[in-house]
Amino acid sequence: MAPGLTASEYRRALRSGPTFVSSRRKDHTELIASAGFSHIEETDLTAEFSVTSRAWETERREQAAELIAAEGEAAFNERQSDLDVQSSAIEAGLLRRSLFVCS
């Protein structure tokens, strides 16, 4: 999740993101440092996360007939809705993705 969110933004981000996205409002860098790592490099991949989220939604829509046959219409619609909510939260600055390299 993005840093500095209000309580309502935090709740929206928590509902909008992938499962287990929360770190109980602790910064990931802080959590990594508390595990004993001293050299921490973070690369922001939020733009790529946004592109990927929208691409999943688009490609699933293009393959809707096959996916509905495989997973059922209700599951398909739920996943499409989840992807739209996630993409909107990324675009609103509530969700982000980073790559951490630590030693």
Order of alpha helices (4+ residues) and beta strands (2+ residues): alpha-alpha-beta-alpha-alpha-alpha-beta
